[in-house]
Amino acid sequence: MTRILLRAHKDPFQVASPRTTFRKNLIGDNVGNLLFSSASYKLLHTDGTEISVGKLNGGREEAARINAHADHVVIPLANAFRPSYAPALDRMSETIEALKVPVTVLGVGAQLNLDGKVDRLGGMRDSVTRFVRAVLERSPSIGVRGEFTERYLTGLGFQDVEVIGCPSLFLRGPDLRVEKRMPALSEASRISLNLSPYVPGLGPVVERHTERYPNLRYVAQHHDALGMLLSSRHRSTVHPTDQSVLPTHHAHPLVRDGRTSFFVDPEPWLRYLAGFDFSFGTRIHGNVAALLAGTPAMVLAHDSRTLELARYYDIPHRTITAVRPDTDAAELYAATDLTAFNTGLGERFDRFADFLGRHGLQHVYEPEQDPSRFDRRVAAVRWPGDVGRKAPIRKLADRVATTLQPRPEGARRPAAA
């Protein structure tokens, strides 16, 4: 029996209420994190493998427990190379440095601007170097999400760097195919919108689509948004954009009129997205979730982490600099070509599988394995539903709206994701 310790915020079969999820932050700030941790669990859950979940932030004491009870540590990561994550990265490095078992990193990424310049990560050099060195002392290579991260790490002097993307795209295996269900969008089409409230310029796009497409729904992902939907008293972190025109407060039409959804687990999220005609927005995993559900999607790439994954997988995308106030979903849908995504996914899966093999890891799509076992178990769980539809926000909307006073020009407003 091979014992794998998988770094994740929660076990993929753990059921937790939305309030517990918010209080314990079981989504790691963004429910998109659960997509790649669940995909990693499924891929590695072969016959003869036992997987447990942990966070790797306990230093040497935690490492001692891992050494005693695990044969391999697997770490799926997102945009871990960013200044705000440096303390967490240092704690993870401290744990890894005391490990005596192999360590495999699946798809870590650097968070840079669209131009890929590494200047903003100058203060992270020591933390990133320490982490990568600790991993490579226990691993033949480190898996990164895309071209920008590869270039960043080779610039730091590391050679054993492999671009493998993000495991989230393989949750449905190597044979996933996504096709358009209609030739064009109409005003009656069902559209899923995802967004990052800190990205400038989204207000006009949100307002236009809220009015034009009555069947458009905002699918939120961030911890702040969950708090806002659960309580009218929740105060979000402040983002440097005008939040009054974004669905980050109870008085916004998309929230007030019950057109906002939040799912604290991947399975009900994917089931929901399967009912849409199109998905678009700035959230990379919001659009990955749509693709996994069989729904065409386009990413509005606003930084290197979204752009490098969209490029690597040939996910239809447009940079945020090319988005105009009058950019329309129908236009984006017409430009959405999934041919390269569909034809290239198998090859990218093979590359990912080869990476696992070099690290001494099996996967469930090998001969005589059963990849459906994970899916059957997930499908049998009774998961919490749509938080947006259950939260007591609509009856509060009128009262909340009357308490919102106009703010002076340039004033900072509460934000959510």
C-alpha positions, 0 to 999 in steps of 0.5 A: 500500500502506497501512502500519499499525503496530498496537500489540500484544504479539505478532503474531496469527500468531506461535506461541510455547510457553507457557514462552516466552509466560510468560518474555517475557510475550507476553500483556501479563499477561492473554491477554484482551489478545490478543483485542482486538489480534487482532480489530483486526488482522483488521478492518484487514487489508484488501487493499492494507494491510500490518500490522506489530506494535509496542509503542510504548514506545521514545520518540523513537527508536522514533517516528523508525522508525515515521515512516519505515516506517508511514503510520498507527498504531493503538492498541487498549487496555484499562484503560490509565487506571489508576495502575499503568499510568501509567509505561507510558502516559507512555512511550507518550505520549513516542513518540506526541508524536514521531510525524508520522503519524495515530494512532487509539486503539481503545477505551481505558478508565478503571479506576474502582470500580463507582460511577464516581468518579474520585477514585482517578485524581487522581494520573493527571491529568497522564499521561492529559491528556498522552496524550489531547492527544498522540493528538488532535493526530494524530487527529479523536477518541479511541475509548473503551470506555464511558460511565465513560471518556467522562465521565472524559475530558470531565471533563478538558476533552476534547470529541472523545471517542467511545464505540466499545466494544472491538474484541474483540467484532467478531472474528467480525464484525457478524453474531455471534449467541449462543443458549442450547442448553438450557432450564436448567442441570443438575449435569451441565452444562459450565460455564466459570468465570473469575475475578479473585482480587483481587475479595473474596467469590469463595471461597464461590462457587468452593467451591460450584460446584467441589463441585456441578458436576463438569463445571465448569472454571476457565479462567485468563487471567493471567500469574501463573496461567500461571506457577503451571501451568508450575512448582511453584516459581512465586510469584505476586503477593500479592492482598488476598484469601484465596487458599486457597479460590481456584484459585491454587495446586496443591493447590486441587481445580480445579488438582489434579484437572486442571479448570483450563485456560490457553490462550496464544492466542485460537484454541484458547481459543475452540475450547475454550469452544465446547464449554461450555453456559455461562460466568460470572465476573469476567473481561470478556474471559473472557466475551467469548471465550465469546460469540465461541465461541457460548457464553452468558455472564454477567459479574460486573461488579466495576469500571467497566471490566467494567460499562461494556463489559457495558452498552455491548454489552448483555452479560448481567451482574450487579454483584459486590455482588449476588452472594451466597455461595449464588449459583448458575450455574443461577440466573445462566443462567436470568437470561441474556437475549441478545436485546439483545446479539444485536439490537444488535451490528450497530448497534454495529459500524456505529458502530465502522466509521464511527469507522474511516472518519472516521480514514481506515481501511478494514475487512474487512467493506466490499464486495469485502473478504474477512473470512475470509482472517484466519480461514483463516490462523489456523485453519491454524496449529498452536497450543499446547494447553491448558497446564493439561492438559500442565503437570506439576501433578497428579503434584505435587499430593499433595506440594505439598499436604503442604507447605502449612501453615495460616496464621494468621488474616488472613495474606497468601497467594500469589495468581494470576489 
